[in-house]
């Protein structure tokens, strides 16, 4: 009994305290999700793009335009169904409620995974991932990261169950959840592969070779479901202008930002747990395998293998994609890893249970002390800017939005009749049309029509409104800088109407507005 308790069995009092602490962490995380709902404001461009794409008139149009987004179809179907069924429909408030439900679904997935794998409370997973501000903000946004993270966690849990005690019902459930997971995020395919490998290792150690066929079938079903995307992605040649390469040093910086919540030192806590989980897995595999309770041994082997291969596979995906990353891109890996930590560490070391309770109490305290402003941060100020410009612009004025991809957000919120454009001018602003941008880049003088319209507008005594940041992601043509210099040189007066917000606003969409009037040769 002593040896059994050392490797994961807790006293009734300790187990009871773990459940209470996990419940308190869940309530705290729920409060943070609601706080984000109440303060997020309008949708920013990535969210607007997904919503606009989801609500195209027909499903065939959604499918054909899917390459303009970065995730498969499931989140689009969720938004489409929600907008059709919910009373608030395609409103910011209604869509934010959908995001809240997705965030709470991730918390529920943590509980399900921990109960399925350990019959315990997900104390570490909730503390590390449930209270993480990056995961809250990204998961509740109208993107695929929250739903994809929840489904990656559920997939890990059901594949564990299939590997441990397989039956037809569990197999059917595993196939369904695995397919849904990869239909939410492409990178989930690598996390699914890692979970399947964890199942292979467990079955191989126990010489249950026939059971590996079921696990293999789950992976094959998920892979087959992704085949229809191959021709779509192959035709999306414009992605080449966004592929700037992925460097692991830059990836580490973004991952550090993502894991450094509520304090930067938490990044090293994640690293320590990752190393500890890997060490426990190797130790069990080669030295203590026959001295452990069977279920504890199985959990450590499965979750440890999944953790190691999940991180390696995710890194391979990022390198293969060659896209620049941001902190929110690591949410699925963090949620997946947190569940593996929870399974391995709490199963391997009894002393980690009280330590996890202390960590949970400290994390709650530090989150509410230091991270509430970040949770209450608005997603954009373009909705406010578009509202003000709509109320003040005259019919013959001219509005310029820069960079071009902010035109997607401006299109959603601008209600006036005055003409507006982006730099360069594009034919469609319902989506971030990098294909049109690429074509415009290849023309000789892509912003000549804008210069001509600025000239005629100022000469006629009307105003030119410039919405944006001329130094944002400057292209080789420096269009934003050239146009603002032209306005400064050829207008009699310029005035800043809206400065970038000094309150917390998503830095990727915190724009300013200035107005130019009068013509000066």
N, C-alpha and C positions, 0 to 999 in steps of 0.2 A: 504493500500500500504506500509506503514512503516513496519508493521509486516511481510509482504511478502518479502520485501527486506532484512530484518534482517535475514531471514532464506534462504539466498542463492541468491536472485535476486541482480544483480549488476547494477550500472549505466552504460550507454553505453560507457563512457570513460574508466571506470575500466574494463569492459568486453573486450574492444578493446586492452587495455594494456596487459591483460592476454593472449590474443591470440598472440600478438607480442612477449612477453616474452617466451611463450611456443615454438614458432617457433625458437627463438634464442637458447633455450636449446636444441632443436632437432638438429639444425645445429652443435652445440658444440659436442653433443653426436655422431653425424655422423662422425665428424672429428676424434674423439677418436677411433671409430670403424675402420676407414681407417688407422689410425696410428698403431693399433694393426695388421691389415692385412700386413702392410709393414715391420713390425719388428718381427712378431711371429716366423719366421723361420720354421724349420722342424716340423713334427708331433711328439708329445710325445706318450708314450706307450698306454695310454687310447684311444687316437685318432687313432693310428696305428691299434689297435685291432679292433675298429669299422670299419675302412676302409677295413682291411683284411677280416673280417667277411662278410661285405656287398658285397664284390667282389668275394666270392666263386663261383665256376663255375655254380652252379644251385641254384634255390630258395630253393629246399628241403634241400640242404646242409646248407644254411643260417639258415633255420628254425631249423634244428636239432642241430646246434651249438649255437643257440641263448642263451642258459643258461650260456655260457661262458662270456656273456656280462651282463650288469646290467640294460638294458632298453629293452622295447618291439621293435617291428619290424619297426616302421614308419621311424625313422631316418636312418636305414639301407637301406630302400627302396629309401629314398631321395638321399643318397650317391650313390647307385647303378644306379639310373636313371640319376643323374648328371654326373657320370663318363662315362656313355654310350652316353649321349647326348652332353656334353660340349666338345669343341675342345681341351681343356687342359687335359681332362680326369682325370686319376689317378695320377696327379702330385701334388706336395705340393702347388704350386701357384694356380692351379685350385681348389683344395679343400679348400684353404684359402678363395677364392672368394665365395664359397658356404657358408662358415662360416660367411662372411661379410653379405651376403643376409639374413641369419637367424637372425643376430643381428639387422639389419634394420627392419626386419619383426616384431621384438618385439617392436620397437619404433612405428611402424604403428599400432600394436595391442593396445598400450596405447591410441593413438588418436581415434581409432575406439571405444574403451570401453568408453572413456570420452564423445564422441559425442553421443553414444547410450544412456548412462545413464543420462547425465546432459546437453546435447547440449552445452558443453563447452570444453575448452582446458585442457589437462591432465597435468597441471602445476606441481602438487606435485608428480605425478607418474614419470614424466620425470626427475624431479630434484633428487628425492631419488633413483630411480632405473635406469633411463636412463644414468645418469652420474656416476653410481657406477662402480668402476673398476673391482670388483669381477664379477659382472654381465656381463660386457663387455668381459672380458677374458674368462669366462666360457661359456657365450652364443655364442661367435664366434668360440669356439673350436668345433672340430668334435666329439661332444657328443650330447646327447639328451636334455641337459638342456636348451639351447636357444630356440629350437623349442617347447619343452614342456612348457616352461614359456609363450611363445607367445600364444599357444593354450589354456593354462589355463586361460589367460586373456580374450581371445575371448569367451571361454565357459562361464565365469562369465557374460560377456556383453550380450550374446544371451539368457542366462537363465533369466537375469533381464528383457529383452524384452519380453520373453515368459510369465514371471510372471506378468508383468505390463499390456500388451495388447496382449493376445494370439491369434494366428491364425495359419492356417495350414502351411503357408510358413515359419513362424518363428519356428514352431515346427520341421519341417523337417531340417531346418538349425541347430537348437540346437542339434538334434540327431547326425547329421554328425560331427559337431565340437566336441561334447562330446566324440564320439567314437575315432576321431583322437587324441584328447587330451590324453586319457588313453592308446592309442597305441604308445605314445611317451615316457611317463614316468609312471611307476607303481604308484608313489606317487600322480600323478594327480587325481587318483581315489578318494583320500581323499579330495582334493580341489573341485572336482566335487560334492562330497557328501555335502560339506559345502555350495556351491552355491545353490544346490537343497533345502537344509534346509532353506536358506535365502528366496527362492521363496515360500516355504511352509508357513513360518511365514507371509510373505506379504499377501498371499492369505487368510490365516486363519484370520488375523486381519480384512480383508475386507469381510469375510464371502463368499469367492468365492471358495467353496470346490471342485467344478467340475474342476476348473483350476489346482488344485493340481495333478489331474490324469495325465495331460500332463507332468508335471515336473517329476512325478514318472516314467513315461514311458521313459523319456530321461535317467534317472539314470539306469533303467533296461537295456536299449539298450547298454549303455557303459559297464555295468557289464557283460552282456552276451558276449560281444566282447573279454573279458579277459579270458573266460573259457578255450580256447585252450591252454593257457599257464600253466595251473595247472599241467598236466602230465609232461611237460618239466621241470618245476621247481622242482617237486617232485623227479625226477631222478637225480638232481644235488646234490648228497650227499657230494661232495667235499667242498661245501660252509661252512661246519661246521668248517673248519680250519680258515676261515676268520671272523667267528662270535666271536668277542671278547667282545661283550656286548656294550650297549649304555648307557652312564651316562648323565643325564641332565646337570650336571656341566660342563662336557667336551663339550656337545652340545652348551651350552651357550657361551663358549669360542670361538668356531668356528663361531657361529652366530654373535658374537661381532666383530670378524675379518671381516666377510662378510659385515656387516652394517656399520662398522667404516671407510667408505670412503666418502669424502676425508680426514676427520679427525676422530679420535676416538670418539670425542664428538657426532658424528652423531648417534652412537649406542643409546645414551640416547634420541636423537630426535625421533628415531623410537619408542622407548619405550613410550615416552610422547604422540606421535600420536596414538599409539595403545590404551593407556589408555583413551585418549580423545575421540577416536572413540567409544570405548565401553561405556563410560559414556554418550555420546550423544545418543547412541542407547537405553540404559536403560531409559534415561530421556524421549525420545520420546515415548517409548513403554508404560510407566506407568503414565506420567504426562502431556506432552504437545501434545498428539497425535491428539486431535480434534481441536487444535488451529493452526495447520500447514497446508500449502498448500498440497494438496493430493500427488503430485509428489515428493515433498521434503520429506514428511513423508515416502513414499514408498522407496525412495533411501536409507534413513538412516536405516530403518528397514532391508532392503535386504542386503546392503553392510556391516552393522554392524554385523548382524548374520553370514554372510559368513566369515567375518574377524575372529570372535571369534572361530567358529567351524573349520575354515581352519587351524588356528594355533594349535588347540587341536588335530585335525585329523592328521596333519603333525607330531606332536610330538609322537602320537600313532604309526604312521608308522615307525618312526625311532627306537622307542623302540621295536617294533615287529620285525624289520629287524635285530637288534643286531649288525649292522655293525658300525665301526668307521666312523665318518663324517669329512668332510673337508669344508672349506668355500663355495666352489662351490655347495655343496649339498643343500644349502638353497636358491639358486636362484629362483626356482619356487615359494616358499613361499614368498620371498621378492617381486617378481613382482606382485603376487596375492594381497598381503597386500597393496602395494603401490597404486594399483587401488582402493582398498577399502578405504584407507585414502583419496584419491582424491575425491571419491564420498561422503563420510560422512562429512569430515571436511569442504570442500568447500561448501557443501550444507547446513550445519548447522550454520556456522558462517560467516557472511559477512566480518568481519575484517580479516579473513584468506586469502582473495584474495590478498590484498596488501602485507600482511606478506609473502605469498608464492612467490610473485615477488621479494621481498628483499632476501628471502632465495635462490631463483634461481640464482640471481646475485652473491651472496656470494659463492654459491657452484661452479659455473662456475669458478670464480676467484681462489678458493682454489684448485680445481681440476687441473687447468692448472699450478698452482704454485707448487703443491706437488705431484701430481699423474702421471705426464707424464712419469717418468722413469718406473713406474709399468706397464703402458699401453704398453710401448716399450719393455717389458721384453720378451726374447725368451722363447719358450715353452720347449726347450731341447737343450743340446749340443751334444747329441749322434750322430746326423747327421754329425756334424763337426768332431767328434772323429772317426766315422766309415770311413769318407772320408780320414782322415789322415792315419789311420791304413791301409786302403786299398792300399794307395799309397806307404807305407813304409814296409809293412810286406813281408817277403820272403815266397816262396811256402811251405817250410818245418817248418815254425814257427807255434806256437800254441797260440791261442787267447782264453782267458777266460773272460766271462762277468758275473758280479755279481752286484745286485741280479738277480735271474733268469728271473724275469718279464721284465727287461730291454732288454732281448734278443729279444723281439718283435720289439723294435725300431731298435736294431742293425741289425736284419735280413733284415729290409727294406732298410738300407743304406749301408750295407757292400757289397763290390763288388769284393774282392780279392778271390783267390782260397785256401789260407791257411785255415786249419781246425780251427774251433772255437766251443766253447761249453759254457754252463752256469754251475753254481753251484746250484743244482746238474744238471747233463746232462739230457736233456729231448729229446723226439723224435719229437716234433713239436714246432716251434717257430712262427707260423703264428698268434697264439692267446696266451693269458696268460692262460696257461693250468694248473690251480690249481688242476685238477684231476690227472694229471701226477705228479705234485709236491707232492701231498699227497701220491701217490703210492710209489714214490721214498723215501719219508721220512720214510716209513715203512720197507725199506730194511736195512740190517745189516750195510753196509759200503757204503753209496751212492756216495761218491766222490773218491773211490778207483781208478776207471778208469782214473780220472783226474790226480791223483797223479802219476800213472804209466806213463801217457803220458807226464807230466811235466818232470819226471825223464829221460825218453828216449830222449826228445827234448833237454834238457840241456846237456846230455851226448854226444849227437851227434854234439854239437857246435851251435845249432840253438837257437832262442830266444823264450821266453814265454812272451806274452803281457797280462797284467791284466787290464781290463777295468771295472771300477766301484768303489764302496765304500764298503770296507770289513765290515764296521760297520752299514750298512743300514739294518734295520729291522732284526736283528740277530735272527736266529732260536735257538732252544735248542741245536743244534749241532755246532753252531758257525762256519759254513762252510767257510764263507769268511775269517774270522780271522785265522782259521787253515791253509788254503791254502796259505795265504800271509805269515804266519810265516814259512811254509815249504819252500816257495820260498826264503825268506830272509836267512834261515839257510843253504840251499843247492845250492845257486847260488853264483858265484864269484862276480858278479856286478849287482846292481839294479840301475835304473835311472828313474826319473819321466819324462815322455815325455809330458804329458798334466796335468796341475793342474786344479782343479775345477775353472770354469770361475769366475773372479772377477766382470765381468759385470752382469747385471741383467739377471738371468736365472731361470726358474722354479726350485725351490729347490728340487722337487721330481725327477728331472732328470738332475742334474748337476754333471757329473761324472769326474773322473780323469783316467789317464793311466800311468802305469809304466811298464818297460821292465826289465826282468831278463835274464842274459846270463852267461854261464860257469857253470860247475858242480862242486860242493864242497861236498865231502862225509860227 
